[in-house]
Amino acid sequence: MSHITDDYMREMLRTAKPYTVVILHKTTKRNEPGADKILWEHGRRNFKLRRDGALCIVCPVNDESDIAGLGIFCANVLETKSIMDEDPGVKAGIFVYDTHSALSFPGDALAK
């Protein structure tokens, strides 16, 4: 592993940009009749948000927790809340969400 100098860290920290992390939580409405159709439209919307550059990273969570997914938005918290409030799953009460202001480095990506 290569050595990371203080100068390198300072240089990298200057490049950090603001993002908003969303943690999406399931509600009991997730199991109600018709929820699957709404979830499909939620997914369609996520694909559009990704294509349009608003949703940098989307990670559906596939475990037994109440967390349905994690998203990183290229928007501030207020803009992200506005986007999320129009999500079909949120509007139907299938999901609730938390937002968190965060910093990251442009160009970071999931491994291929």
Secondary structure, 3 states (H helix, E strand, C coil): CCCCCHHHHHHHHHCCEEEEEEEEEECHHHHCCCHHHHHHHHHHHHHHHHHCCCEEEEEECCCCCCEEEEEEECCCHHHHHHHHHCCHHHHCCCEEEEEEEEEECCCCCCCC
